[in-house]
Structures are given as structure tokens and as C-alpha cells.
């Protein structure tokens, strides 16, 4: 078993099958030695784990958990796309959107759910540049949407 998959197993993280895109795009695209993922949400077993705006419908802690689930889904996309997660040389950049209530300004704390999971799983290779942006609305009322760029070997 590969190193990253062992770490996932030890943490009790199960990767789900990547869902079929709901529009005209692909889940991931490789350009040179970089993989760009499309935006992902917090689906679990085919249904959003949370819905709504952080700071209104959800707490920061629930948003954090939603972001963590989004990252698990992105790791599923990477596994499906690459075949082997040990090919990830480093995580380069995360672009994250938080479906935010008016006046909510704690997006970085929400997105730490995704960032901290990357470091837990990939170690130093999981440290990345990041933007955590407020959004007025997100597709299907998901609280968090994230894109990731990784360098591969």
C-alpha cells in the first residue's frame, strides 16, 4: 500500500468515488507537472454534508468540518486522476470560497479545515499558498468550495 493511502487509512478517511460533473468540465486537468482541480463541495455519500451560509446557518466549526470534507473529496479526485497519491510532490495553491453571511469575516478559520488536513496527510509537502474568499452564494447552497493546484512527480 502507498504511503499516503496508509496515512488515510490510519486516520479513518475513506475516499469516495468521484461524482460525475454536473456541468461541462473535468474534475482535474494536468498541465506539465501541475494538476488543477475543479471546484469541489462538501458532498458525503452523494449529498451535501452541510448547506447554507457560515455565520448564519452554520458555525465556524461546522464550516471548518465542511472544508475538511471538501478536501477529502479533492484528495479523491487526485487519487482518481493520478492513480497514486504518492505522485504528489507538493501542494502549491488553494483557492477557497466560503458562502458567507453578511458581515462574516472569519473565512481563514473555516478554510483551516482543509489546510490542516493537507498538512496532516502530506506533511511538509501539504503546506501551500492560499486564498480564503467570501462569496455571497455558492452552487447548490454549499458552504465551501475549493480548488487546488498540486505539483506531481
Phi and psi in degrees as GROMACS dihedral restraints (atoms count N, CA, C in turn):
[ dihedral_restraints ]
;  ai    aj    ak    al  type     phi  dphi    fc
    3     4     5     6     1   -68.1    20    10
    4     5     6     7     1   156.8    20    10
    6     7     8     9     1   -58.5    20    10
    7     8     9    10     1   -50.2    20    10
    9    10    11    12     1   -65.0    20    10
   10    11    12    13     1   -40.0    20    10
   12    13    14    15     1   -64.4    20    10
   13    14    15    16     1   -34.1    20    10
   15    16    17    18     1   -63.4    20    10
   16    17    18    19     1   -43.4    20    10
   18    19    20    21     1   -61.8    20    10
   19    20    21    22     1   -44.8    20    10
   21    22    23    24     1   -59.1    20    10
   22    23    24    25     1   -45.6    20    10
   24    25    26    27     1   -61.8    20    10
   25    26    27    28     1   -44.1    20    10
   27    28    29    30     1   -60.7    20    10
   28    29    30    31     1   -32.6    20    10
   30    31    32    33     1   -87.8    20    10
   31    32    33    34     1    -1.4    20    10
   33    34    35    36     1    73.1    20    10
   34    35    36    37     1    22.7    20    10
   36    37    38    39     1   -92.4    20    10
   37    38    39    40     1   121.7    20    10
   39    40    41    42     1  -105.8    20    10
   40    41    42    43     1   126.6    20    10
   42    43    44    45     1   -86.6    20    10
   43    44    45    46     1   127.7    20    10
   45    46    47    48     1   -87.6    20    10
   46    47    48    49     1   165.8    20    10
   48    49    50    51     1   -65.3    20    10
   49    50    51    52     1   139.1    20    10
   51    52    53    54     1   -70.3    20    10
   52    53    54    55     1   126.7    20    10
   54    55    56    57     1   -70.0    20    10
   55    56    57    58     1   154.1    20    10
   57    58    59    60     1   -67.4    20    10
   58    59    60    61     1   132.2    20    10
   60    61    62    63     1   -55.6    20    10
   61    62    63    64     1   145.3    20    10
   63    64    65    66     1   -86.9    20    10
   64    65    66    67     1    -5.5    20    10
   66    67    68    69     1  -143.4    20    10
   67    68    69    70     1  -166.0    20    10
   69    70    71    72     1   -89.6    20    10
   70    71    72    73     1    85.4    20    10
   72    73    74    75     1  -160.8    20    10
   73    74    75    76     1   171.1    20    10
   75    76    77    78     1  -112.1    20    10
   76    77    78    79     1   151.5    20    10
   78    79    80    81     1   -64.1    20    10
   79    80    81    82     1   -30.9    20    10
   81    82    83    84     1  -153.3    20    10
   82    83    84    85     1   152.8    20    10
   84    85    86    87     1  -141.2    20    10
   85    86    87    88     1   130.0    20    10
   87    88    89    90     1   -97.9    20    10
   88    89    90    91     1   131.7    20    10
   90    91    92    93     1  -130.2    20    10
   91    92    93    94     1   111.7    20    10
   93    94    95    96     1    62.6    20    10
   94    95    96    97     1  -124.0    20    10
   96    97    98    99     1  -106.3    20    10
   97    98    99   100     1    21.5    20    10
   99   100   101   102     1  -115.7    20    10
  100   101   102   103     1   139.2    20    10
  102   103   104   105     1  -112.7    20    10
  103   104   105   106     1   127.4    20    10
  105   106   107   108     1  -107.2    20    10
  106   107   108   109     1   126.4    20    10
  108   109   110   111     1   -97.0    20    10
  109   110   111   112     1   150.4    20    10
  111   112   113   114     1   -72.9    20    10
  112   113   114   115     1   168.4    20    10
  114   115   116   117     1   -62.5    20    10
  115   116   117   118     1   137.6    20    10
  117   118   119   120     1  -122.2    20    10
  118   119   120   121     1   155.3    20    10
  120   121   122   123     1  -117.7    20    10
  121   122   123   124     1  -168.4    20    10
  123   124   125   126     1   -99.0    20    10
  124   125   126   127     1    37.7    20    10
  126   127   128   129     1   -65.6    20    10
  127   128   129   130     1   142.5    20    10
  129   130   131   132     1  -139.4    20    10
  130   131   132   133     1   123.0    20    10
  132   133   134   135     1    55.7    20    10
  133   134   135   136     1    37.7    20    10
  135   136   137   138     1    82.1    20    10
  136   137   138   139     1     0.3    20    10
  138   139   140   141     1  -130.1    20    10
  139   140   141   142     1   144.2    20    10
  141   142   143   144     1   -58.9    20    10
  142   143   144   145     1   130.6    20    10
  144   145   146   147     1   -68.7    20    10
  145   146   147   148     1   -35.2    20    10
  147   148   149   150     1  -137.4    20    10
  148   149   150   151     1   155.8    20    10
  150   151   152   153     1  -136.4    20    10
  151   152   153   154     1   148.4    20    10
  153   154   155   156     1   112.9    20    10
  154   155   156   157     1  -171.5    20    10
  156   157   158   159     1   -96.4    20    10
  157   158   159   160     1   134.2    20    10
  159   160   161   162     1   -73.9    20    10
  160   161   162   163     1   134.7    20    10
  162   163   164   165     1    95.5    20    10
  163   164   165   166     1    -5.9    20    10
  165   166   167   168     1  -131.8    20    10
  166   167   168   169     1   -64.3    20    10
  168   169   170   171     1   -90.2    20    10
  169   170   171   172     1   -24.6    20    10
  171   172   173   174     1  -131.0    20    10
  172   173   174   175     1   151.1    20    10
  174   175   176   177     1   -82.1    20    10
  175   176   177   178     1   169.4    20    10
  177   178   179   180     1   -59.2    20    10
  178   179   180   181     1   -40.3    20    10
  180   181   182   183     1   -63.6    20    10
  181   182   183   184     1   -40.4    20    10
  183   184   185   186     1   -68.1    20    10
  184   185   186   187     1   -38.2    20    10
  186   187   188   189     1   -62.2    20    10
  187   188   189   190     1   -41.0    20    10
  189   190   191   192     1   -58.5    20    10
  190   191   192   193     1   -46.2    20    10
  192   193   194   195     1   -65.2    20    10
  193   194   195   196     1   -38.2    20    10
  195   196   197   198     1   -62.0    20    10
  196   197   198   199     1   -44.1    20    10
  198   199   200   201     1   -63.1    20    10
  199   200   201   202     1   -38.6    20    10
  201   202   203   204     1   -61.0    20    10
  202   203   204   205     1   -43.5    20    10
  204   205   206   207     1   -65.6    20    10
  205   206   207   208     1   -38.6    20    10
  207   208   209   210     1   -58.0    20    10
  208   209   210   211     1   -44.4    20    10
  210   211   212   213     1   -67.3    20    10
  211   212   213   214     1   -36.2    20    10
  213   214   215   216     1   -59.1    20    10
  214   215   216   217     1   -41.1    20    10
  216   217   218   219     1   -66.2    20    10
  217   218   219   220     1   -38.2    20    10
  219   220   221   222     1   -66.1    20    10
  220   221   222   223     1   -39.9    20    10
  222   223   224   225     1   -62.4    20    10
  223   224   225   226     1   -36.0    20    10
  225   226   227   228     1   -61.3    20    10
  226   227   228   229     1   -42.4    20    10
  228   229   230   231     1   -62.3    20    10
  229   230   231   232     1   -45.5    20    10
  231   232   233   234     1   -62.4    20    10
  232   233   234   235     1   -42.3    20    10
  234   235   236   237     1   -60.8    20    10
  235   236   237   238     1   -44.7    20    10
  237   238   239   240     1   -64.8    20    10
  238   239   240   241     1   -41.0    20    10
  240   241   242   243     1   -73.8    20    10
  241   242   243   244     1   -41.9    20    10
  243   244   245   246     1   -94.8    20    10
  244   245   246   247     1   -25.7    20    10
  246   247   248   249     1    84.5    20    10
  247   248   249   250     1   -32.2    20    10
  249   250   251   252     1  -141.9    20    10
  250   251   252   253     1   114.5    20    10
  252   253   254   255     1   -67.7    20    10
  253   254   255   256     1   -18.1    20    10
  255   256   257   258     1   -70.6    20    10
  256   257   258   259     1    -7.8    20    10
  258   259   260   261     1   -74.0    20    10
  259   260   261   262     1   -14.8    20    10
  261   262   263   264     1   -69.4    20    10
  262   263   264   265     1   115.6    20    10
  264   265   266   267     1   -81.3    20    10
  265   266   267   268     1   -41.5    20    10
  267   268   269   270     1  -167.8    20    10
  268   269   270   271     1   153.1    20    10
  270   271   272   273     1   -86.9    20    10
  271   272   273   274     1   128.7    20    10
  273   274   275   276     1   -96.3    20    10
  274   275   276   277     1   -55.0    20    10
  276   277   278   279     1  -149.7    20    10
  277   278   279   280     1   139.2    20    10
  279   280   281   282     1  -119.1    20    10
  280   281   282   283     1   133.7    20    10
  282   283   284   285     1  -117.0    20    10
  283   284   285   286     1   116.9    20    10
  285   286   287   288     1  -126.3    20    10
  286   287   288   289     1   138.2    20    10
  288   289   290   291     1  -119.6    20    10
  289   290   291   292     1   135.8    20    10
  291   292   293   294     1  -116.9    20    10
  292   293   294   295     1   122.6    20    10
  294   295   296   297     1   -68.3    20    10
  295   296   297   298     1   102.0    20    10
  297   298   299   300     1  -111.1    20    10
  298   299   300   301     1   139.2    20    10
  300   301   302   303     1   -67.5    20    10
  301   302   303   304     1   155.1    20    10
  303   304   305   306     1   -54.2    20    10
  304   305   306   307     1   131.6    20    10
  306   307   308   309     1    84.8    20    10
  307   308   309   310     1    -6.7    20    10
  309   310   311   312     1   -77.3    20    10
  310   311   312   313     1   126.5    20    10
  312   313   314   315     1  -130.1    20    10
  313   314   315   316     1    19.5    20    10
  315   316   317   318     1  -104.6    20    10
  316   317   318   319     1    33.4    20    10
  318   319   320   321     1   -54.2    20    10
  319   320   321   322     1   -40.7    20    10
  321   322   323   324     1   -58.7    20    10
  322   323   324   325     1   -36.8    20    10
  324   325   326   327     1   -69.6    20    10
  325   326   327   328     1   -34.3    20    10
  327   328   329   330     1   -64.9    20    10
  328   329   330   331     1   -49.6    20    10
  330   331   332   333     1   -71.8    20    10
  331   332   333   334     1   -16.3    20    10
  333   334   335   336     1   -57.3    20    10
  334   335   336   337     1   -24.7    20    10
  336   337   338   339     1   -58.3    20    10
  337   338   339   340     1   -36.4    20    10
  339   340   341   342     1   -82.1    20    10
  340   341   342   343     1   -46.0    20    10
  342   343   344   345     1   -62.3    20    10
  343   344   345   346     1   -45.3    20    10
  345   346   347   348     1   -65.2    20    10
  346   347   348   349     1   -34.9    20    10
  348   349   350   351     1   -65.1    20    10
  349   350   351   352     1   -39.9    20    10
  351   352   353   354     1   -59.6    20    10
  352   353   354   355     1   -41.8    20    10
  354   355   356   357     1   -70.3    20    10
  355   356   357   358     1   -37.6    20    10
  357   358   359   360     1   -59.1    20    10
  358   359   360   361     1   -40.0    20    10
  360   361   362   363     1   -87.0    20    10
  361   362   363   364     1   -45.1    20    10
  363   364   365   366     1  -102.5    20    10
  364   365   366   367     1    -2.4    20    10
  366   367   368   369     1    64.5    20    10
  367   368   369   370     1  -142.5    20    10
  369   370   371   372     1   -59.5    20    10
  370   371   372   373     1   -29.7    20    10
  372   373   374   375     1   -66.3    20    10
  373   374   375   376     1   -16.0    20    10
  375   376   377   378     1   -86.9    20    10
  376   377   378   379     1   -11.2    20    10
  378   379   380   381     1   -70.0    20    10
  379   380   381   382     1   139.3    20    10
  381   382   383   384     1  -150.6    20    10
  382   383   384   385     1   161.5    20    10
  384   385   386   387     1   -76.8    20    10
  385   386   387   388     1   155.0    20    10
  387   388   389   390     1  -156.1    20    10
  388   389   390   391     1   148.0    20    10
  390   391   392   393     1  -126.6    20    10
  391   392   393   394     1   132.9    20    10
  393   394   395   396     1  -120.4    20    10
  394   395   396   397     1   107.3    20    10
  396   397   398   399     1  -115.7    20    10
  397   398   399   400     1   141.3    20    10
  399   400   401   402     1   -76.3    20    10
  400   401   402   403     1   141.4    20    10
  402   403   404   405     1  -129.3    20    10
  403   404   405   406     1   141.1    20    10
  405   406   407   408     1   -70.1    20    10
  406   407   408   409     1   -37.7    20    10
  408   409   410   411     1  -147.6    20    10
  409   410   411   412     1   151.8    20    10
  411   412   413   414     1  -131.6    20    10
  412   413   414   415     1   155.1    20    10
  414   415   416   417     1   -53.3    20    10
  415   416   417   418     1   136.7    20    10
  417   418   419   420     1    61.9    20    10
  418   419   420   421     1    16.9    20    10
  420   421   422   423     1    67.5    20    10
  421   422   423   424     1    25.7    20    10
  423   424   425   426     1   -68.1    20    10
  424   425   426   427     1   143.6    20    10
  426   427   428   429     1   -77.9    20    10
  427   428   429   430     1   -22.1    20    10
  429   430   431   432     1  -142.6    20    10
  430   431   432   433     1   138.9    20    10
  432   433   434   435     1  -133.6    20    10
  433   434   435   436     1   135.2    20    10
  435   436   437   438     1  -135.3    20    10
  436   437   438   439     1   141.4    20    10
  438   439   440   441     1  -115.5    20    10
  439   440   441   442     1   152.1    20    10
  441   442   443   444     1  -137.2    20    10
  442   443   444   445     1   145.7    20    10
  444   445   446   447     1  -120.3    20    10
  445   446   447   448     1   125.4    20    10
  447   448   449   450     1  -125.6    20    10
  448   449   450   451     1   148.1    20    10
  450   451   452   453     1   -94.8    20    10
  451   452   453   454     1   138.0    20    10
  453   454   455   456     1  -118.8    20    10
  454   455   456   457     1   160.4    20    10
